[in-house]
């Protein structure tokens, strides 16, 4: 059996170098973009100890991604692959809507293999998303092996369905893979739009009936609407009302807030409120990451004195 966890959460998945054209300018900004690293950074912003695991190209973009993520206090375990490049994406935003163009068909992360297992031990949670199995046949096999082969590890698996139609050959293939992975996770995040496409329903009880087995927990997200938790009990919490600038990264931020609150021992309602709090900070900006978090604003979200975090949060190690 493992010793006490070193990290609160370990995440695994591809992060690309994202190129953004600056508003009313000919200048471009380059920053990291990846669902799993977004979650790791969000958790680090909240004082949780996190690690991000991946594979990067042996190029300048790989160096940029590595250093940018590490600068947030995340432990980065992403070896460099000299044979394949770091994935790239170009993000265009017009009137509040974003369009993304990917250059990742030969990216290093598509070639991740079981060598990553060496970096996955020693955490409370391992967070994965449905993006990774969509990258290639090998990463699909890797994701299944990680979720289904946890013998000797104490961590629980959090799985965000994160259905990206453009990455899959068809909806049927995606549903077959993602539903099976969700059924093996301890905690599942799914949007109501994803559930309608993959399961044919937006009803939380129906979604739970199709996905959950014994001792699993489900979070159904509804964008600007309420999020619902189904586990030993069922509760819902409304989203915060904010001006929406760009929704990219909102689901990742929600997951980071929820997982942080779980690590603090908060109850399900408080975890949902923390998820909404983090998501609201992201949709109000053009960045995939929200601004730095003021710790004084966190305790009120717990909702009860018994659920509030300790005075000393866990720190990155």
N, C-alpha and C positions, 0 to 999 in steps of 0.2 A: 504494500500500500504506500501511497505517497505521503510525504511530510506535509505540514501545514502549507497552504498555498502561498506562493510568493506574490502572485498577481491576483487582483480581483477579477480581471477579465483578460483573456487572450482572444484576439481576432485574427482571422486568416482570409486573405483574398487579394485580388489585383488592385493596385492603385496606379493610375496613369498620370502622365503630365498633361494638365489641362491648359489650353491656350485660350485666353479670353481677350477679345478686342475691347479696349477701354472706351466708355461712352464719349462721343464727340471728340475722338482722337484717332490718330493713326498708330498709336502705341498698343502693344499687346502685353498682357501679364501672364506669367506661367506659374501654376500652382498645382499641388497634388489633388487628385480626384479619385476617390474610391470609397465605396460604401463602408467597407470594414475598417479602413483607417479613419474615416469620419467618426465611426462609433468609438474607436480607441481614443481619438483626440477629445471627443465630447466627454468621455469618462475621465480623462486626465484633467480636463478643465474643472471637473467636480472634485478633484483630489483623489480619485481612485488610481490604483496602480494597474497599468495596462501594458500589453505587449502586442505588436502587430507583426504577423508572419507572412512572408510572400517571397517572390523571386523578381528581381529587377534586372534590366539590361545593363551591360557594361558600358554605359554611355553617360553623357552629361545629364540627361534627363533623369536617369536612375539615381545619380548623385543628388540632384535637386530634390527628388521625391523623398529619398532617405533622410536628408538633412532637415527638410521642412517638417516631416512627421516627428522626427526625434526632437525638434526644437520645442515641441509642446509637452515634453516630458514622457513621451511614449518610448518604451524599449523596442527598438526596431531590430528584427531578425529577418533580413531580406538579402540573401547572398546575391552576388552579381553574376549574370550569365553572359559571357562574352559572345555567345553564338546568336543571341536573339536580343532585339531592342526592347526598351521600355515602351509600353503602350502609350499612344497619344490620343488626345481628343480635342476637338475645337468646339467651343461653346459660344453660340450666338444668341443674344437676348434682344427681343424687339417687342415693345409694348407689353412687357410683363410675361411674355412667353419665350421659352428657351428652345433652341434646336441644337442638337448635339451630333457631331460627325466624328466617327471613331476610326482610328488607324491602329488596330490591335490584332490583326489577323495572324501575325507572326510574333506576338509579344512574348516576352520571357515568362510571364505569369501563366501562360497557357501550357507551359511545360513543367509546372510544379509537380513533384512526385513525393513518394513516401519519406523522403529525406526530411520533410517538414515536421514529421512526428517528433523529432528530437527537440523541437522548440515548443511543443504543446503542453507539456506537463507543468504542474505547479500553479493551477489557477482555480478559482471558484467556478467561473463560467468560461466556456469556449463559445464564441459567437461566430456564426457562419451565415452566409446569405445564398439565395438562389442564383446569384450572378456567377459564382465560382463553377458550379456544375455545368453552366451554359457555355463556358469558354472553350472546352474541348472534351473529347472522350476521356482523356486521361485525368482531367480535373474533376469530371463527373465521378469517375471511379474513386478518385482520391477523397472527394467529399463524402461519398457513401461509406468508404472505409473508416473515415474519421468519426462519423456520427454513429455507425453501427459497431465499431470495434473499440470500445472504451474500456476493455478489461484492464484492471489494475490502476485505473485513473479515477480520481475522486471528482473531477469537474463535471458540471452539468452542461448540457448543450443548449444554447439559444439559437434558433433558426428563423431568420427573416426571409419569407418566401421571395420577396423582391423580384417579381416576375417582370422580365424585360423582353417583350415579344420579339424585338429585333435581333436578339441573340439566339433565338430558337428556330429550328426549321419549321415548326408548326405548333399549334396550341396543344394538340394531343400529346406530342412528345414531351412538351414542357410539363403538362399536368401529370403525366405518368411519373416523371422523375421527381418533381417538386413535392407532390403529395406523399410519395413514399418516404422522402427525406423528412418531411414534417412529422410523419407518424412515428419517427424514431427519435425526435428531439424532446427535450424536457420542457422547453418553452418555445412557442411558435408565435411569430408576428405575421399578420396578413392584413392587407388593405381590403376594404369591401369591394373595390373595383377588381382586384386580383381574384378574390373569391368568386365573384360573378363569372369571370372568364374561365377559371380553372375548375370550379365546383358547381357552377350554375345557380348560385344562391348568394344573397347578401345577409341573410338571417343568421345572427350569431349562433343560435342554438343548432341550426342545420350545419353550419360550418364546423362546429365542435363535434357534431355527430359523425361527420365524415373524416375528421382529422385526428381527434384525440383518442388515445387509449388510456390505460390506467396511469394515474399520478402525473398527467401532463397539464400544462397551463397554456391558455390561448389568449392572445390579444388581438382583437379585431379593431382596426383603425378605420375611421371614416372621414379622413381629411379634416375639413373645418368642423365636422360634427363630433359627437361623443365617441370615445374609445371604450370598448367593453373588455373586461377581464372575465374569463371563465376558467375556474379551477375548482377548488374546494367550495367556493361560493361564486356568485356572479354579481359584478358591480360595473357601473359605467360612470365616466367622468367627462364633462363637456370640454371641448377645446377652448383655448384662450382666443378672444377676439382681437385680431391684429390686422394691420394693413399688409396685404400680401404683395411682395415684390417678386419673389421667385421661390418656387416650392422645392427646388432641387436640394436634396440633403435633409429634408424635413423628417422623413422616416428614419434615417440614421440617427438624427438628433433625438427623436422620440425613444429609440431603442437605448441610446446612451443614458438618457435620464431614467428610464425604467430600470435598467440594470444597476445603475448606481444606487437607486433607492432600495432595490432588493438587497444589495450588499450592505446597506445601512440597517436592514431589518425593518423597513417600512411595510405597512400593510398594502394590499392591492390597490385600494383607492388612492393612497398617497403615491404609489409608484406611477399610476396613470397620470396624476397631476404633475409629477416631476417630468414625465415624458412630454406632456403638453407644454410645459414651461420651456424645455429645451428646444422643442420643435418651433415654437413661436419666435424664438430668437433667430432662427435660421430663415424662416419664410419672410421675415421683415428686412432681409438684406440680400445683396447679390452674391454673397459668399455661401459656400456649402457648409460653413462653420459659423456658429454664432459668436458674438463678442465674449470677452472674458466674463466669468460668472462672479457676481457679488455674493459671498457666502451668507451675508446678513439677510438675503432675500430667500434663502433656501428653507430655513426651519419652518416658516409659516406654511409651506406646502405640505408638511407632514400631516397636519390636521389634528394631531393629538400628541400630547407630551411624551407618551410612551413610544411613539414612532420616530421621534426626532433623532438625528444622527449624533454621534458622540462629539465632544468638543474637538477631538483630534481625529480628523479623517485619515483614512489609509493613504500613505504616500508612495509614489513610485520608488521602486527599489532597483 
